[in-house]
């Protein structure tokens, strides 16, 4: 599977936005007993990257983030469909840039 840095960053950033779907599998652990331990591998990580890593570490083992891939010529069709069915958007939005040509579903020429 191909994934660009920009796509990965966008997908992770969306996970932090309020109102996105998070399935809860267990009772939340009180904040006082949660002790996030993840540190970025990049010592020069931005405050936003550190906050994202902290959020993911805090929910690890307690919550599940959902994601949906959308083809370039469908824009957000499948994420919107999930919202229509559940009332929540997926936490992670995936999409290729559409560098294929012709009638391919990933084609830049197939975009609306």
Secondary structure, 3 states (H helix, E strand, C coil): CCCCHHHHHHHHHHHHCCCECEEECCCCCCHHHCCCCCCCCCCCCCHHHHHHHHHHHHHCCCEEECEEECCHHHCCHHHHHHHHHHCCECCEEECCCCEECCCCCCEHHHCC
